[in-house]
Amino acid sequence: MRRFTPGMAPGHEANIPRILVIPRGPKGFGFILRGAKHVSSPIDFEPTPLSPALQFFEGVDMSGMAMRAGLRPGALRHGALWK
């Protein structure tokens, strides 16, 4: 899995909410989801410009289903339906 920063991702536009449908491929979805650290309580969490979400996508497989759907490293997860 090749890793790169969001600024290096082709077609990456920051702060534009989108809904992506990522089908499961033969090797999975093709991303690594990480959680924020040092948050006192998720129940008390309020988004700010510096911390807009508790989870983010760190690694995205360059040839995986997530990249094909438009997901880029550094994207923030605001909600999801997992099937």
Residue frames as a rotation matrix with the C-alpha (Angstrom) as fourth column:
MET 1
0.587 0.809 0.000 0.00
0.809 -0.587 0.000 0.00
0.000 0.000 -1.000 0.00
ARG 2
-0.467 -0.714 0.522 1.50
0.696 -0.661 -0.281 3.32
0.545 0.232 0.805 -1.04
ARG 3
0.325 0.535 -0.780 0.96
0.888 -0.457 0.057 6.16
-0.325 -0.711 -0.623 1.41
PHE 4
-0.587 -0.479 0.653 0.97
0.649 -0.760 0.025 9.83
0.484 0.439 0.757 0.57
THR 5
-0.772 0.265 -0.578 -0.25
0.315 -0.630 -0.710 13.07
-0.552 -0.730 0.403 2.09
PRO 6
0.236 0.966 0.108 -3.62
0.650 -0.074 -0.756 14.61
-0.723 0.248 -0.645 1.12
GLY 7
0.361 -0.142 -0.922 -1.85
-0.431 -0.902 -0.030 17.39
-0.827 0.408 -0.387 -0.79
MET 8
-0.699 -0.694 -0.176 -0.28
-0.521 0.325 0.790 14.77
-0.491 0.643 -0.588 -3.04
ALA 9
-0.399 0.614 0.681 -3.55
0.461 0.776 -0.430 12.99
-0.793 0.142 -0.593 -3.79
PRO 10
-0.983 0.046 0.175 -4.78
0.142 -0.403 0.904 13.66
0.113 0.914 0.390 -7.34
GLY 11
-0.337 0.920 0.201 -8.18
0.183 -0.145 0.972 15.34
0.924 0.364 -0.120 -7.46
HIS 12
-0.295 0.190 -0.936 -8.21
0.947 0.191 -0.260 16.06
0.129 -0.963 -0.236 -3.72
GLU 13
-0.255 0.281 0.925 -10.39
-0.023 -0.958 0.285 18.99
0.967 0.051 0.251 -2.70
ALA 14
-0.893 -0.179 -0.413 -10.43
0.389 0.152 -0.908 19.83
0.225 -0.972 -0.067 1.00
ASN 15
-0.809 0.540 -0.234 -13.58
-0.026 -0.430 -0.902 20.49
-0.588 -0.723 0.362 3.03
ILE 16
-0.417 0.734 -0.536 -16.11
-0.868 -0.147 0.473 19.28
0.269 0.663 0.699 0.48
PRO 17
-0.343 0.331 0.879 -18.49
-0.509 0.721 -0.470 16.75
-0.789 -0.609 -0.079 2.07
ARG 18
-0.303 0.250 -0.920 -19.28
-0.869 0.323 0.374 13.80
0.391 0.913 0.120 -0.19
ILE 19
0.415 0.426 0.804 -21.04
-0.619 0.780 -0.093 10.47
-0.667 -0.459 0.587 0.06
LEU 20
-0.391 -0.606 -0.692 -19.04
-0.905 0.389 0.171 7.57
0.165 0.694 -0.701 -1.32
VAL 21
0.805 0.517 0.292 -20.29
-0.536 0.844 -0.019 4.07
-0.257 -0.141 0.956 -2.03
ILE 22
-0.237 -0.951 -0.197 -17.33
-0.970 0.244 -0.012 1.71
0.059 0.188 -0.980 -1.70
PRO 23
0.801 0.505 -0.321 -18.07
-0.502 0.859 0.098 -1.88
0.325 0.082 0.942 -2.70
ARG 24
0.401 -0.657 0.639 -15.98
-0.486 0.438 0.756 -4.60
-0.776 -0.614 -0.143 -1.08
GLY 25
0.387 -0.380 -0.840 -13.36
-0.859 0.182 -0.478 -5.89
0.335 0.907 -0.256 -3.51
PRO 26
0.670 -0.157 -0.726 -11.46
0.103 0.988 -0.118 -9.19
0.735 0.004 0.678 -3.44
LYS 27
-0.368 -0.865 -0.342 -8.86
0.608 0.054 -0.792 -7.59
0.703 -0.500 0.506 -1.12
GLY 28
-0.255 0.358 -0.899 -11.35
0.885 -0.288 -0.365 -5.64
-0.390 -0.888 -0.243 1.01
PHE 29
0.759 0.639 -0.121 -12.30
0.573 -0.745 -0.341 -1.97
-0.309 0.189 -0.932 0.86
GLY 30
0.207 -0.785 0.584 -8.76
0.840 -0.164 -0.517 -0.64
0.502 0.597 0.625 0.38
PHE 31
0.209 -0.190 0.959 -8.33
-0.259 -0.957 -0.133 1.82
0.943 -0.221 -0.249 3.25
ILE 32
-0.464 -0.332 -0.821 -7.06
0.757 0.334 -0.562 2.18
0.461 -0.882 0.097 6.82
LEU 33
0.426 0.676 0.602 -9.38
0.089 -0.693 0.716 4.00
0.901 -0.251 -0.355 9.24
ARG 34
-0.595 -0.665 -0.451 -7.75
0.592 0.017 -0.806 5.61
0.543 -0.747 0.384 12.30
GLY 35
0.574 0.791 -0.210 -9.27
0.703 -0.344 0.623 7.23
0.420 -0.506 -0.753 15.35
ALA 36
0.273 -0.423 0.864 -8.30
-0.282 -0.894 -0.349 10.49
0.919 -0.149 -0.364 17.01
LYS 37
-0.110 -0.399 -0.910 -6.27
0.800 0.508 -0.320 10.28
0.590 -0.763 0.263 20.21
HIS 38
-0.858 -0.324 -0.398 -6.45
0.513 -0.565 -0.647 12.30
-0.016 -0.759 0.651 23.41
VAL 39
-0.409 0.817 0.407 -10.16
-0.296 -0.540 0.788 13.04
0.863 0.202 0.463 23.21
SER 40
-0.768 0.050 0.638 -11.74
-0.639 -0.014 -0.769 13.20
-0.030 -0.999 0.043 26.66
SER 41
-0.457 0.683 0.570 -15.06
0.147 0.690 -0.709 11.62
-0.877 -0.240 -0.416 25.71
PRO 42
-0.917 0.128 0.379 -16.68
0.386 0.037 0.922 10.95
0.104 0.991 -0.083 22.32
ILE 43
0.021 0.990 -0.142 -20.06
0.998 -0.014 0.053 11.83
0.051 -0.143 -0.988 23.85
ASP 44
0.437 0.092 -0.895 -18.83
0.439 -0.890 0.123 15.38
-0.785 -0.446 -0.429 24.66
PHE 45
-0.552 -0.755 0.354 -17.11
0.661 -0.137 0.738 15.82
-0.509 0.641 0.574 21.29
GLU 46
0.668 0.649 -0.363 -17.95
0.230 -0.644 -0.729 19.00
-0.708 0.404 -0.580 19.36
PRO 47
0.345 -0.557 0.755 -16.37
0.938 0.180 -0.295 19.54
0.028 0.810 0.585 15.92
THR 48
0.527 -0.295 -0.797 -13.92
-0.005 -0.939 0.344 22.42
-0.850 -0.177 -0.496 15.51
PRO 49
0.834 -0.254 -0.489 -11.84
-0.544 -0.235 -0.806 23.56
0.090 0.938 -0.335 12.51
LEU 50
-0.186 -0.980 0.070 -8.78
-0.974 0.174 -0.144 21.87
0.129 -0.095 -0.987 14.06
SER 51
-0.946 -0.063 0.318 -10.61
-0.143 0.961 -0.237 18.65
-0.291 -0.269 -0.918 14.96
PRO 52
-0.419 0.839 -0.348 -13.66
-0.904 -0.351 0.243 18.25
0.082 0.416 0.905 12.69
ALA 53
0.591 0.613 -0.524 -14.07
-0.555 0.781 0.288 14.48
0.586 0.121 0.801 13.22
LEU 54
0.493 -0.371 0.787 -12.94
-0.702 0.365 0.611 11.64
-0.514 -0.854 -0.081 15.47
GLN 55
0.316 -0.374 0.872 -11.89
0.405 0.884 0.233 9.32
-0.858 0.280 0.431 12.63
PHE 56
0.374 -0.240 -0.896 -9.81
-0.783 -0.599 -0.166 9.83
-0.497 0.763 -0.412 9.49
PHE 57
0.976 -0.066 0.208 -8.65
0.173 0.816 -0.551 7.71
-0.133 0.574 0.808 6.57
GLU 58
0.387 -0.910 -0.147 -4.88
-0.383 -0.303 0.873 7.28
-0.839 -0.282 -0.466 6.83
GLY 59
-0.718 -0.690 0.088 -3.90
-0.252 0.377 0.891 4.78
-0.648 0.618 -0.445 4.15
VAL 60
0.523 0.835 -0.170 -5.71
-0.486 0.128 -0.865 4.30
-0.700 0.535 0.473 0.87
ASP 61
-0.120 -0.528 0.841 -4.65
0.425 0.738 0.524 1.52
-0.897 0.420 0.136 -1.50
MET 62
-0.546 -0.202 -0.813 -3.77
-0.477 -0.723 0.500 3.14
-0.689 0.661 0.299 -4.84
SER 63
-0.812 0.250 -0.528 -5.50
-0.416 0.387 0.823 0.34
0.410 0.887 -0.210 -6.77
GLY 64
-0.881 0.455 -0.127 -8.23
0.419 0.627 -0.657 -0.42
-0.219 -0.632 -0.743 -4.24
MET 65
-0.162 0.945 0.284 -11.97
0.918 0.039 0.394 0.05
0.361 0.325 -0.874 -4.27
ALA 66
0.366 0.291 -0.884 -11.83
0.722 -0.689 0.072 3.12
-0.588 -0.664 -0.462 -1.98
MET 67
-0.557 -0.643 -0.526 -9.46
0.104 -0.682 0.724 5.01
-0.824 0.348 0.446 -4.33
ARG 68
-0.838 0.298 0.457 -11.68
0.515 0.159 0.842 4.12
0.178 0.941 -0.287 -7.30
ALA 69
0.173 0.972 -0.161 -14.66
0.966 -0.135 0.219 5.55
0.191 -0.193 -0.962 -5.42
GLY 70
0.343 -0.083 0.936 -12.80
0.217 -0.962 -0.164 8.82
0.914 0.259 -0.312 -4.75
LEU 71
0.976 -0.035 -0.215 -11.56
0.210 -0.103 0.972 8.39
-0.057 -0.994 -0.093 -1.17
ARG 72
0.356 -0.893 0.274 -8.22
-0.020 -0.300 -0.954 10.08
0.934 0.334 -0.124 -0.47
PRO 73
-0.141 -0.489 -0.861 -5.79
0.882 0.333 -0.334 9.78
0.450 -0.806 0.384 2.48
GLY 74
-0.959 -0.251 -0.131 -6.50
0.282 -0.794 -0.539 12.30
0.031 -0.554 0.832 5.21
ALA 75
-0.366 0.903 0.225 -10.23
-0.204 -0.313 0.927 12.44
0.908 0.293 0.299 4.48
LEU 76
-0.857 0.126 0.499 -12.39
-0.508 -0.050 -0.860 12.68
-0.083 -0.991 0.107 7.59
ARG 77
-0.657 0.676 -0.333 -15.15
0.462 0.710 0.531 10.22
0.595 0.195 -0.780 8.40
HIS 78
-0.762 0.470 0.445 -18.32
-0.620 -0.728 -0.292 12.01
0.187 -0.498 0.847 9.50
GLY 79
0.085 0.796 0.599 -20.66
-0.700 0.475 -0.533 9.04
-0.709 -0.374 0.598 9.22
ALA 80
-0.683 -0.329 -0.652 -20.97
-0.710 0.510 0.486 5.75
0.172 0.795 -0.582 7.41
LEU 81
0.596 0.747 0.295 -23.20
-0.748 0.650 -0.133 2.81
-0.291 -0.141 0.946 6.69
TRP 82
-0.553 -0.833 0.006 -21.18
-0.798 0.533 0.281 -0.41
-0.237 0.151 -0.960 6.79
LYS 83
0.657 0.753 0.024 -22.49
-0.701 0.622 -0.349 -3.39
-0.278 0.212 0.937 4.82
